[in-house]
Amino acid sequence: MNIKLTKARMWDVRLIWILHFSLGLVVLFVGIKKNNGRKFIQASSSECSKLFVNVYESSSIEKHEMICCDHSHNISLLHALSSKSSEWLCFMRAHSLPLSSSIKPSPISWVVPLIPAFLRLMIATLGKLGLISTINCTNTIKTTIQRIIFYVGMFLFRFVGLYLFLDKMEGLILASDAMQSPPFANCWYTSFLREEKRGEKCYGQEFDYSDHVVYFFAHIQTSMLFEFLFCFLVPIWPVNSRQPDYVSNKKITTTTKFSIGKIVPFYLKGVLQTVLSLVFLYLYGISLLEVHSTATYFHKTSESIIGYIISLFIQVPFALIMCSEKWTKVRRFVGLPNLSVHEN
């Protein structure tokens, strides 16, 4: 079946991408506004469960030079969000939100964004085996595998190109004679650093673009949003020809039936749809909180902005692939529907 996409639905997708870029910029600049020229790095102290020092303060007697998190920081999330003090940072380090570790830099973060694609692949495989009745199983399996390969390629580009390569280039540039400059402060915090960091002169004061901003915007949000919207355009649960979101060049007379009972399509079309949407919104929200925390505490303004600009090397192409009527070969490769000339 050659499923085609209506123009109305295409505009829905474009508006969601616009909202994605707008919301990301708002969260980033709210964090930058609260930064106030600070850049904290993690240190160690026997008096604190977590200790953070501001490398841009000139001495240890400045007002905001250190943040000591202890076990007394038992506050609510809403209070931490509204606070202008150190409570937000301590809250984020003392509390682990459910599933938050699944989207932080780790091998599992390469799998989590692809879970809807794996579910689609499983459903299509069951259909091909004759266990359930679905539409065009063979093509679904092919394009889903191709889309997973597409995501993995993006992950590798982000990790090798936008992280390892750019980090190496940044180090070479900063090590050049033209970039040598006296330290901003007197490195009063050296004694608080971990042993392996004490040998580096004024550790943390050199420019370091925010690779975490790149990671959350490019790796996590872009892949999750792309796959979520793909499920919005081509539902992961089996559909029939009477579903109004699609225009087909063929008349489908076969309705979706399951050999294992009528309760299964209810879960696929209802519960599965709801669960995937809620999990996406939840993980997307956590990633925004991480961006906010990074921009507020761990990078100065220029480092966060450069990180966001670098992330656009992935965000923009993915948005164009899904929203543009061009890029037909790539759209066909990942399984996106063609745009229909019809309006209903």
Phi, psi and omega in degrees: 000130178265094182280133180242150186260133178284154180296325180298316180291325177299321178290328174300316180296318180297320179295324179293321176295321176298317177298321178301310180295319181294313181296319179298317179293320179298311180298317180298313184283336171295317176296318179297319180297325180277353184292316178056039175074019182262156172211107183265144171234154181281134178235194181221145178201143180289343182272349184231143173289326172221135179234131177235135180241143178271112186288347182262007170274148186278344179199172182279002181257002178291163189294318187243035188285330184222146173237117181253115179262125177237184184287356180277351181281065179256080184239165181278163179296318180297320178294321180294321180294323183276350183281144176257005181260206183276000189294327180296314180298316180293324178297315182295330180273338182266338183239135176251108179295145180307132178071001182296327181292340183288342180248002175278158184307110180188165179302327182294334181289350174274347183256318186306313180296343184263001183302317177300324179293320178294322177297317178298319180297321179294316180296317180294324178294319176298323178294319180294328179281355178085009180281332175223162180256112177230178185255127172055059184297318184300313180294323178297317179298316182297308184290330178292317177298318179297322180291323176298317176299321179299316178296315181299321175299319177295317179300318180294319178297318179296316184287312184280312185279311186268354178242292184296310183293310181294325177295320177295316179296320178299317179297320179293320179294315181292334180278348181290155182298327182294335183261359180289133180211155179295150180299148181294318183234186184265016176057042181298340188270002185305320183293342180270350183286160173294156188305318184288346181261349185290338180282344180274127184292121178050054182305132177098346183274337179290157179298136180210099182303149187282097178290338176290323175297316177300314184299309185289322179284315187274312185280306187279299187294317183296314181292318180294317181293318180299314181288324177298315179290330175298318176295331177290321180278319180234091188307141180289334179274150182301142179238165174241176187290345183271359179291126191285352185284351188234155172239130183240148176272004177228153176268120181264121180259347181275124175269161182284116179231148180241135180286346182259014172120164183282346183286335183294311179298333176298315180292320181295318184273334183255290184296315181299317178299314181294315181298314180299319180295315181293318179296319178300310181298322180294309181292324177297318178296320178297320179297325176293322176298321179294320177297316178301314181296318180297313182290331182283321191242325196254356179213144175285172188304310183298325180293320179291319180294316178299319177300318179293318179299318179297322181296337181293340177296342175251318184300312185295311178302320180295321177295319181293321179300318183278328189261338184272151175277355178266208180050039189299322181294318179291318178299319179294323181297318183272356175093015179287143180292156173283154177280130181272150176278352180274162181253353179216000000 
